[in-house]
Amino acid sequence: MRPFNQRTVVSIVYVSAMFMAAMDASVINMALPTIIQEFQTSPSTAGIVNIGYLVSLAVCLPIAGWLGDRWGTKRIFLIAIGMFTAASALCGLADHLAALNLFRIIQGAGGGLLTPVGMAILFRTFPPQERPKISRVLVLPVAVAPALGPIISGIFTDQLSWRWIFYINIPIGIVILLFGLLYLDEHIESEAGRFDLPGFLLSAPGMALTVFALSQGPVRGFSSPDVLAAGIGGLVLLTALVFVELQVKKPLIDLRLFADRAFKTMSIISLFSAAGLLGMLYVFPLMYQEALNYSALDTALITFPEALGLMLASQLMPRSLSKLGPRRLISAALLCAALMFALLSLTGSGSNPWFLRMLLFLAGFFLGHAVGAVQIVTFANISSASMGRATTLFNVQNRIGSAFGVAIMSCLLAVMSRHADNLQPDLTAYRTALLGAAGFLLTALCFALRMRDADASVHSSSSTRTAPAAGSRQ
């Protein structure tokens, strides 16, 4: 008899893996100045450390679902954990920038496989009616890891070495690998189909070029030849991908999933919510440090309550969803979050820090309700056979949404700064950008108001279709 049931195993493995991946995404920025100094390189050159990671992640995202379906979700998930952990160790041992860049690319590939396959395992294990309850633990990697990342990075960089921001992944990764190897069940889809080569040849470079353009546009300028070429190229490839994938029987990116009203609506809401949240988290710290002249530590202490709000929301969301239903809960949460963003745009030199902490706490609290409910409802009607492709599609559009939000905020700052004498964004520019982030949430709200609870009921009969078939376990 096994010491753990499969639901416990999946919860532990998923939360631990996502925590490690989410924290890694937020630790590198704090350490970049030290890396630049140690390797005697320029900031623009060192920025490739992040670019390679993001592009590699974007390339691997589209194939994650098919690989898990074809070769087994346990096998691919553990391979991804192994790649991520080994690359983390190599990043810590890197003795020059080229090696660090190479190992970050490998790390990004592991991260690109990790999230979609992990979500597929999770939603195949828990039927729709049980998913609201597990959201109470699933928020940990989303809320806590990004908030703790900069703090841990600062401590390691100052007291030990920047290399420890990578070494910390090693024990976590090894424990997940061993635990998953011993107790995680395998799942293989017999109807995975052949590998969609045309879809891969369009989606991989299309995603890579698009993410590169959106992430580097704010740094190099969107009129820069390489950014402009990447953006146009990515857009052309992704447009071609839409036409090609609609003709393929078993596509890599299954756009036919948008035929399900709940999946389509929730995906759109998620995209704009991600754009708004990431846009706000990009603009507000910049404003607090650059325009109001506060330290990085002060900024971290101001923004940390947003994570606490997300955590509290995760505990209350299942009850709220049951009482209000998806439409009313998501709509009210998005409206209130947009209001918090608008109030944050009034921040000035005389603003009370505790009042700002309260606003950020409430922003996290309301967005936690919205994001948590959206993630639960998105997959309510998705069958077990389609779950791998559904989580892949969801993560692809979420990644684009996050990058799009930051890019638009950067454009707003750039446009507004043209009126400043020193060409640096002033307080008005930051305030306008925060209102832009609120605009993303209001756009998501428009789609939330059009949804119907009947299309997105987490207690629908689809629960029987979503539960793993007995014959699918290997």
N, C-alpha and C positions, 0 to 999 in steps of 0.2 A: 504493500500500500504506500502511495506517495505521501510525503509529509505535507505537501501543499496542493491545494486544488488549482486548476488551470487559471481560474479567474484571478487568484492571488498572484500566481506566477507572472501572468501577463501584466498586471498592474505594477508590480515591482520592477520588472524588466523595462517596461515602456517608460515609466516615470523616471527611472534612473538614467536611461539612455537619452531621453529628451532633455533632462536637466544638464547632463554633460555637454550635449550639443548646443543648447541654448546659452549656457554660460560661456562656452568657448567663443561664440560669436560676439560677445561683449567685452572680452578681456583684452583683446589685442590692441585696441585703440589707445588705451592708457599706457601700454608698454612701448608703443611705436617710437616716441622720442628717445627712449633709452636704446632701442635697437638701432636707430639711426646713428646715435653717437658711437655705439660699440663697433658697428660695421663701417663707420666713416662714409656714409652715403647720404644722398639728398632725400628730403621728404617725398618728392615725387617718385623717386626710384623705390623707396621703401613702401610706398603705397601699393606696389604690386603684390605685397604680402596679402593684402585684402582682396585685390582684384582677382588674383589667381584662385583664391578660395571660392569667391562668389561665382566666377565663371564655371569652375569645375563642378560646383554644386548644381548650377543651372543645367549643365550638360547631362548630368546623371539623373536628375529628377524625372524626365519623361520615361526612362526605361525601367524605373524602380518597380512599378506595378506589374509589368510583364515578367520581369525576372523573378519576382516573388511568386507569381502564379505558376510559372513554368518550372522553376527549380526548387520551390518551397520557401514559404515565408520565413520559417525558422532559419534555414540555411543562409538565405540572403541577408537577413537581419543580423545574424551573428558575423557574417563576413564583413558587413558594413561596420559593425562595432570593432572588429579586429583591425580593419583598415584605419579607422579613426584613431584607435588607441595606439597602434604601431606608428602612425604618422605623427601623433602627438609626441611620442618618445623621440622620434627623429627630429622633429622641430626643435625640441629642447637641446638636442645634441648638435644642431647645425652650427658649423664654424664659419660660414660665409652666407651672404644674402641669397645667392643663387640656390644654395641647398635648402634654405628656409622656404623660399618660394616654391620649390619642387615639392617639398613635403607638405606644404599648405594646400597644394593642388590635390595631393592624394587624400588629405584630410577632408577637403571639400567634396571629393567623390564619395567618400564614406558618408558624409553628412547628407548628400543628395539622395542616397539610397535609404538612409535611416528613417526619415520621417514618414514618407508614404507607406513603406512596408510596415513600420511600427503601427501606424494608424489602421492599416488593413487587418493586422493581427488583433488589435484592440476591438474593432467594431465587428469582427467575425466572432470574437469570443463572447461579447456582451450584446444580447439582443436589444432592440430599440427601447423597450420599456425599462431596462436596467441602466441605460447610459446616463440619464440625469444624475443618478446616485454616484457614479464613478467620477463625475466631473469635479467632485470635491477634492480628489487627489490629483487629477490630471492638470489642475491649474498650477501646481507647484513649479514645473519647469518653465511654464509661460510667464508666471508672475515673479517668482523668487530669483531664478537663475540670472535673467538679464539685469536685475537690480543688484545682485550680489557680485556679478562679474567685475565691474569697475572697482569695487571696494577690495576684492581679493587681489585683483591685478595690481592695484596701488600698493598693497601691503607687500606682496611678493617682490615687486619691482624695487621698492625702496629698501626692504629689509633683507632679501635674499638675492634673487636674480630674476630677470624677465623670463628666464627659461622655466621657472617653476609654474608659470601660467599654463604650460603644456604638460609638465610632469604630473600635475594634479589629476590629469585625465587617466593616467596609467592605472593606479589602483582601482579606480571606479570602473574602467573598461574591463579589467581582468575579472573583477567580481561579477559583472554583468555577463561576460562570456561564459564563465564557469556555471553560474546559476542557470542561465538560459540553455546551455548545453545539456545540463542534467535534467531540467524540469519542463522546458518549453516544448509544447507539442508542435509537430510539423503539419503544414497544410499545403497541399498541391492541388491546383485546379486542373482537372482533366481536359477542360475545354479552353485552355490558355491560347491555343492557336499558334501559328508560326510567327516568327519575329517579323514585325512590320518595318522592313528596311527603309522604304521610302519615307515613312513617318519619322524614323530616327534621323535620317539624313536631312530632314527639314527642321525637326523640332530641336535637336541638339545645338546646331549652330544658330538657329533662330533665337532660342532662349539665351544662349551665351552672348550673342551680339546685343540683344535687347537689354539684358541685365548690365552688360558692360556700358552701354550708352546711358542708361538711366543712373548708374552709380557714378560714372565718371563725368557726366555732363555738369553736375554742380562743381566739380573740381577743375576741369579743363575748359569748361564753357561748352554749351550745346552747339555753338557755331564752329568749334574746333573740327578740322577735317576728319580726324580719326573717329571722334564721337559721332559726327554727322553721318559718316559712311557706315559705321556700325549700326546706328539707329535705323537708317533706311534699309540696310541689308537685313536686319532682324525683322523689320516690319514686313518686307517682301516675303521672306521665308515663312513667317508665321501665317501670313495671308494665304500663301500657297498650301501650307499645312492644312488649313481648314478645308479647302476643296479636295485635297488628296484623301484625308482621313474619313471624309463622308462617303468615299467610294470603297473603302476597305472593310471587309467583313469583320475582322478582329483588329481594330486599329490600336496603335500605341497610345494615342490620346483620343479617348472615346467621346467625341463631341455629342454623340447621340444621347448621352446621359442627360444632357440639358433638356431633353424631351420631358423628363420628370419635372413637374412644376416646382416642387419643393426644392429639389437639388439646384435648379436654375436660379430661383429667387434667392436662396441662401448663399449661393456662390457669388452672386452680384453684391449682396449685402456684405459678405465677408471681404470681398475685394476693396470696396470703398471704406469699410471699417478699418481694414489694415492700412490703407493709404492715410486715413485720418489719424489713427493712433501713432503710426511711425512718423508721420509728418510732424505731429505735435511733440513727440519725444526727440525729434531732431531739432526743432526750432526753439523750444522753451529753454533747454540747457544752454544753447548758444546765446540766446537773449540774456539769460541770467548772468552769464560770464562776460560776454563781449560788450553788451550794451549797458549793463548795470554793474559791471566790474566786481562780481563776486568770485570767490575761489572755486576750484573744482570740487573741493570737499563740501563747501556750502551748497553747491548745486546738487550734489549727490544726496545730501540730507533733505533738500527741498523736494526732490523728485521721488525719493524712496517710498513715501506714503502711497503713491500710485499703485505699487506692487501690493501693499497691504490691502488696498481697496479691492483689487482683483481677487485676493485670497478670501476676503470676507464674502464677496459676491459668489464665489464658488460654493460656499457652504449654504447660502440661501437660495441660489438659483433653482435647484430642483423643486423646492416648494413654490417659488414664485412662478415657475413654468407651469406647474400643475394647477395653480389657482387662476392665473391670468390667461394662459394659453400663449402660443408662440407669437401671434400677431401683436397682441397688446403689450406683452413683455418686451419684445425686441423694439417695438416702436417707441414705447415710453423710455426705455433705457437709452436709445440713440438720441432722442430729443434732449434728455437731461444731460447726457455726456456732451452734446454739442453746446448746450448752455454753459457747462463748466469751461469748455474751451474758449467760449466767447468772454467769460469773466476773466480767464487767464490772460486774454489779450489786453486787459486793462492794467496789467502789472507795470509798476513804475518804481522809481528809486525809493519812494516812501511806503511801498507795500509791506504789510505785516507778514513776516515769514510764516507764521503759524496759519494765517488766513490762506496763503498760497499752498501750504501743505494740505489744508482741509480741501481746497479746490481739487488738488491732484488726487487726494484720497477718494473724493467723490467721483472724479472722472474715471478712476480705476474701478470703483464700485459699480457704476452704471455700465461701463464698457464690459466689465466682467460678466454682468448679466447678459448683455447683448451677444458677446462673442461666445460665451458658454452655450447659450440657447441655440445660436446659429450652428455651432459645431455638432450639437446633438441632433438637431432637426435635419441638417443637410443629408445625412445618410439613413434617415428613417425608412425610406422606401427602396433602398439599394440592396439588391440581392447579394448573397455571398459570392456568387460567381463574378459579379461586376465590382466587388469592393476594392480590389487592387487597382483597377483602372480609375475608379471614382476617387480614391484617396490621392492618386497621382495627379489627376486633373485638378482637384481641389488645391493641392499644394503648389502646382504650377501657377495657377491664377493668383494664389495668395502671395507668392514670391514676386510676381510682376506687380501686384497691387502695392506691396510694401515699397518696392523700388520706385514705383510711379509716384507715391505720396511724397517721398523725400525729394525726388527730382522736381516736382511741381513747387514744393516749398522753397527749394533753392532758386528756382526761376523767379518766384515772387520776390525773394530777397534781392536777387540781382536786378530786377526791373526797378524796384523801389530805391535801390542804392544809387541809381543813375542820377538822382536828384541831390545826392549828398556831395559835399565838396571833396571829401576824402575818398569817395567811391566805396566806403564801407557801410554796411547796413546800419541804419539808425533804429531807434526804438519804434518809430512808426512802421518801418519795414517789417520788423519782427511781429508787431501787433497785427499787421495785415496778413502775414503768413499764418498766424494762429487762427485768424478768422477763416482763412482758406482751409485749414485742417478741419474746422467746424463745418465748413461747406461740404467736405467729403462725407461727414456723418449725416448731414441733412439729405444728401443725395441717397445714401443708404436708407434713410428713413422713408423716402418716397417709394422705394421698392418694398419696404416692410409693410407699408400701409396697403399695398396692393395684394399682399399674400392672403391666403385663406387658411384658417386653422385645420380645416378638413384635409387639405393637401399635405399638411406637415405634422400630423398627429403622431407623436412618438409611441402611441399605444395602438397604432393601426395593425391591421392583419399582416402587414409586411414583416412583423417580427418573426413569423414562422419561416419566411423566405430568407431572412437575413442570418438566422442561426446556422452554423456550419452543419453541413450534411454529414451523417455518420460515416459515409464511405470516403470522405475527403481526408480523414486523418490517416497519416502514414505510420 
